[in-house]
C-alpha cells in the first residue's frame, strides 16, 4: 500500500480536522494520533449536535464522525454527515462504522461521492493508512473500506459476467470500488498505468458498464453493480 | 290421575262399546250404520282421553275426554237394553255429553275450571240439562218413536203428551243457548289472555270447537230431513275433534327432538339471546325468558334486559333454575307445568349450552393470555438482544478499538528503535483486530443494528450480501413495521438462507417480502433438493414458533427434487 507521508510533507497545507466520537478515550486517542501525524485537529465533539455546530463555526476541511452516537445510538453520525454535506458541500467526511453493512454506505454516496469515506472503525489502528484516507478524501477521492468491498466482490453469484473476469481484472475492480485512481491502482498492483487502463476498459466491456472518466462516478457505478 | 283409574276407564270403555254393539245389534236392523258411527265417535273420545293422559299426565283433560265418551255412549246402551229403568235413565241422560263437551272446552288445557264462576256455569249447565230431559221424559211415550210391542216402559211417564214434550224442549232451547254463549265467551277470553305455550296448547280446541258447533247446528237443521242420514253422518262430524287432538298430540311428541335439534343448530359461542330463541322454539313458548343473576345480588335480568323476579314470578309464569349455571333461571308460561319433563330437558339443555359457552370463553381467554405472554416473552427477548448488542458496541468493541489505536501508537514509537518490540506489538494489534471482527459478527448475530437503524430494506440486503448461496431480492417494502414484525421477518430470511446454505444443495435463492391484504408475506425460495419438513429440524420449528408469536403462520412447501419455498404470513395492519 502506498503511504502518503503526511508528516514528512511540509509543502502541504495543514489539514483542519473535526472529530466526533462519543467514547472519550478513543476520541482523545484519535486527537493525539492525528496531531502527531501533522494534522490540525480543530475541534472534537461528543455528539451529532455539537458536531454540526462545530463545523458551522470552524469550517474544517475534513470531518471524522462515528455513525453511532448519543442520544439514540443509531445513525446520528450518518445524519450529521449528510447534513454537513448538504450545508457545506466542500467539506470532506469520513464516517466511522462498526458495521460491514452497505445500507449506510449507499445512503452516504447517494448525493455526491466526492470527498466521502466509509471506513471501519478499527482502521484507526493503522495510523499511516488512516491518515492517508483523510488526505485522500480531502483531495476529493472516495474511500471505501476494503473489507466492505471484498465482501461485495466475494458474494456468490449465478450467471454473472463477474465470473468471466480474470484475477487481475478482479483486483483492479476491487481497488476501483475502494475509490482508488488508476494511478494508485497501478502503484499498488505494480503495473503500468497503461496496463491498468486496458484492464479497466476490458472489465467495463465485460460487465456491460459505460466507461466513466471521473473516478468518483466510477466508484458508484462499480459499487452499485457489485451490490445488485 | 292414577294408573289404575286409567286402566279401569279403558277397560270400562272397551266393555261399554262391546255392550253397545251387543245390545243394539239386530240382524235386520236398519240402524246399523248409525250404530257404527256412534261407536266410532265414542271410541274416538276415549282414545283422545288416553292421548291427553300421555301428553299431559298432570292434567284432568284425559278424564274429561273419557267422560265425554261415556256420556255419549252410555245413554244409548241403556235405551237399547229393553229394560224400563235403564230405558228411562238413558232417555233422560241423552244429550248430557254436550254439557261435558262444554266442560272440556272451558277446562282446557289443565282440565280444571279456573274460577268459581266457571264452576257455577258448568254445574248450572249439567243441572238444567238433566232437569229438562227428565221433565220431558215425563211426557214421552216410548210408543212415539214407533217401537210398538218391543217398547220398554217409561217408568217416569206422567202423561203421554207430545205437545207437553215439545213445550219443555222449546223452553230448554234458549236457556241452553244462553249457557252455551256464556261458555263460548269464557273460552274466547281464555284464548285472548293466553300467551306463549298456553296459547299454543289451546290450538287443538280451535279444531274441536267448530266440530262440536257444526254437529250441534246440523243436528238441529237436518233432523227433519232424514233421521237415517242424520244419525249416521252427524257423529262423524263430531269425530273430527278428538281425531285432530290425537294428531296434534302425536306431533307434539317430537318437541323433545326439536330441543335436541335446537341445541345442535346453535352456533358455538352464540349469544344468550340466540340460545333463548332456540329454547323458546323447542319449547313452543314464545314468552320464555332466560334470566341471569346480576352480580351483587341485584336480581335477575333477562336476555332482552328486563328485570325478572326469580323468587316471585308474575302470575301465569313459572320459574325453573338452570343447573350448572351461576344462578340463571328459565321463566316460562305456567301452562307448561303440564309438561314438566320438557321443561326439565330444556333447563338441562340451557345449562349445557351455558356451561359450554362459559368453558369456551374460558379456553379462549386462556389462549389469548398464552398468546399475549408468548409475544411478551419474544419481545422481551428481542429487547434483551438489542440491549446486549448495544452493550457490546458501547463497551467491548469501543475498548478494543481504543486498544488497537494505542497499540498502533506504540508500534509507531517502537518502529526503528526496537524491531523485536515492534513485531510483538504488530502481532498484538492483529489479535485485537481479529477479536474486533469476531465481536462484530457476534453482535450482529445477537441483534442486527442495521435492522433497528434502516428496517427490513438494509437488513435483508445485508443478509443477502453475506449469504453463502447466491441470493437475490425480488421485493422488500420500503417502510418501517413494528419492531416485533421486523425482527420476525428478519429471522425468517436469516434462518431460511442459512438452511439453504446448509441443506438445500441449491445454486440460488430468492427473497421476496411484500404486503398482501393486511398481512406481511415473507417468502424465501430456492432451487435445491427440496424435501424439507417443518416438523423436523429445531431451526424450522423454532422459526414457526417465532412467527406464531406475532400471530402469523409459517408454511413450508418442499417437494423432493422441487426446491424449497418457505412462506411466513404475518398479520400486519
Interface residues (C-beta under 8 A of the other chain):
Chain A: X23 X25 X26 X29 X30 X32 X33 X36 X68 X73 X74 X75 X98 X99 X100 X101 X102 X103 X104 X121 X122 X124 X125 X126 X127 X128 X151 X152 X155 X156 X157 X158 X227
Chain B: X390 X393 X394 X397 X398 X399 X400 X401 X402 X404 X405 X406 X407 X408 X409 X412 X429 X432 X433 X436 X437 X440 X443 X444 X449 X450 X452 X453 X454 X457 X458 X459 X461 X462 X465 X466 X467 X468 X469 X470 X507 X508
